[in-house]
Amino acid sequence: MKYMGSKSVLLRGELGTLLLQEAQNSTRFIDLFSGSGSVGHYIAENTALPVVSVDLQHYSSVLAGCITERDAKLSQSDVVTSWTGAVHRSLIDDPLYEQLQEPIARLGKATVMRARKKSSRFTEEHFITRDYGGHYFSPQQAYILDLLYSSLPSVADQRKIGLAAILHAASVCAAAPGHTAQPFQPTKKLLPYIKNSWTRDVIAICQKQVETLANRHATKIGKAIVADAISVAESLEPGDLVFCDPPYSAVQYSRFYHVLEGIALGGWPEVSGAGRAPARVLRETSDFSMKSQATEAMTELLETLRTSSCRVIITFPDADASNGLSARDIIHIAQEKWHVYDKYVDSVHSTLGGSSSAGGRGGRRALQEVVLLLIPKDDASLCVPEPQPSNYTEDGSSLASDGLLTEALDLVSTATSAELS
Ligand SMILES: C[S@@+](CC[C@H](N)C(=O)[O-])C[C@H]1O[C@@H](n2cnc3c(N)ncnc32)[C@H](O)[C@@H]1O
């Protein structure tokens, strides 16, 4: 599933290596801005650390927790399979499903408008059809998502996997540009994209995702919580390895993912406008996505983590971000109380559905990402050398000496293995 700022690609490279190396010196892994859950999944499946995933959004805790909160394959996966199978079979004689059929092969503006009208007559019991049918999903896709939602298995582990699979299918089928701020409108240019999305098979996608998730699990049981990163940071302990991948955009994540959040919550009281969004007061806001607050929020977070004596890994784009922060600022904030090691890795960033004006193609553009390792300066257990200067000169221009991080990691792991032997 596409998620803005996902680290799933970087994990296959140096970020993954660094996390595994640092995990060896840690007792718990805390993914403070867990998003799609990709980083927590990686650690949960590849190390013996329990993972705590934290995010402001409920859908994120579902996506993260469906793997990190389980330490065995789901042996009852056939029961979950029978869940999607039962929905599939029920469609055969369902008059409501039949009524919602639209000629998608000949999709035009009038058909889309009729689809919206038909869907809006549904009630709360079918909140996905009522709120999103004819907008993000075809009426029949939305109706199937409703049936899957209302018949989710009652056993907790199965239910979590089922809900994660519904979120995945909703994300893959939405007629929208990789997020759900707004659906595509039925213009001549966008109708082919709507058609393409509306012909995707919700049940098959959901079923495949259930099978994938049921086979994956953590080595040690962790937990996924909906909370603010700073409040959780207060309760952390030495031995915790904290991964911070904060937002870099000045636009709130809750604006881009309100459809997934609505599904995770079982529906919003009301949605409106072209985006079918809930009232602004109901959407979570993060100080990290506010230009006037982001620097203060980052300072407070690092201060709190410093008090908790954790080691921290931070990723941030190597460019001035729209929330007013830059990797250089983060280094500057951290330098007084931490040894800061930095590494530059190639990355690809979402332009939030933007086009080539942002210098990229298909809403993506190439960038460098900075990976920072922060070690408390008074952490006596780590025989690190005198603090290495950061890659930045005083005027803030980058010297980009990638060797520092690797060198520091080698020394840290050598010191740790010496202590153990
Ligand atoms: C860049 S994304 C993280 C992406 C994630 N690492 C991945 O691989 O999918 C940032 C996430 O931080 C969350 N977030 C923003 N402010 C937060 C806060 N104060 N506390 C916890 N999570 C927050 C957003 O909801 C979003 O999911």
The ligand as an SDF file (V2000), in Angstrom:
LIG
                    3D

 27 29  0  0  0  0  0  0  0  0999 V2000
    6.5150   10.1290    7.6690 C   0  0  0  0  0  0  0  0  0  0  0  0
    5.1170    9.2950    8.3270 S   0  0  0  0  0  0  0  0  0  0  0  0
    5.8260    7.8210    8.9840 C   0  0  0  0  0  0  0  0  0  0  0  0
    6.0050    6.7800    7.9160 C   0  0  0  0  0  0  0  0  0  0  0  0
    6.4340    5.4340    8.4720 C   0  0  0  0  0  0  0  0  0  0  0  0
    7.7830    5.4330    8.9660 N   0  0  0  0  0  0  0  0  0  0  0  0
    6.2900    4.3620    7.3940 C   0  0  0  0  0  0  0  0  0  0  0  0
    7.2720    3.7070    7.0100 O   0  0  0  0  0  0  0  0  0  0  0  0
    5.1590    4.1800    6.9120 O   0  0  0  0  0  0  0  0  0  0  0  0
    4.7530   10.2200    9.7600 C   0  0  0  0  0  0  0  0  0  0  0  0
    3.6460    9.6450   10.6550 C   0  0  0  0  0  0  0  0  0  0  0  0
    3.6630   10.3860   11.8830 O   0  0  0  0  0  0  0  0  0  0  0  0
    2.3520   10.4550   12.3860 C   0  0  0  0  0  0  0  0  0  0  0  0
    2.3570   11.5630   13.3760 N   0  0  0  0  0  0  0  0  0  0  0  0
    2.3630   12.8920   13.1510 C   0  0  0  0  0  0  0  0  0  0  0  0
    2.4670   13.5590   14.3100 N   0  0  0  0  0  0  0  0  0  0  0  0
    2.5400   12.6580   15.2980 C   0  0  0  0  0  0  0  0  0  0  0  0
    2.6710   12.7380   16.6990 C   0  0  0  0  0  0  0  0  0  0  0  0
    2.7340   13.9140   17.3210 N   0  0  0  0  0  0  0  0  0  0  0  0
    2.7060   11.5900   17.4100 N   0  0  0  0  0  0  0  0  0  0  0  0
    2.6160   10.3810   16.7980 C   0  0  0  0  0  0  0  0  0  0  0  0
    2.5010   10.2420   15.4550 N   0  0  0  0  0  0  0  0  0  0  0  0
    2.4610   11.3590   14.7070 C   0  0  0  0  0  0  0  0  0  0  0  0
    1.4940   10.6590   11.1490 C   0  0  0  0  0  0  0  0  0  0  0  0
    0.1590   10.2820   11.3960 O   0  0  0  0  0  0  0  0  0  0  0  0
    2.2210    9.7760   10.1310 C   0  0  0  0  0  0  0  0  0  0  0  0
    1.6330    8.4990   10.0850 O   0  0  0  0  0  0  0  0  0  0  0  0
  1  2  1  0
  2  3  1  0
  2 10  1  0
  3  4  1  0
  4  5  1  0
  5  6  1  0
  5  7  1  0
  7  8  2  0
  7  9  1  0
 10 11  1  0
 11 12  1  0
 11 26  1  0
 12 13  1  0
 13 14  1  0
 13 24  1  0
 14 15  1  0
 14 23  1  0
 15 16  2  0
 16 17  1  0
 17 18  1  0
 17 23  2  0
 18 19  1  0
 18 20  2  0
 20 21  1  0
 21 22  2  0
 22 23  1  0
 24 25  1  0
 24 26  1  0
 26 27  1  0
M  CHG  2   2   1   9  -1
M  END
$$$$
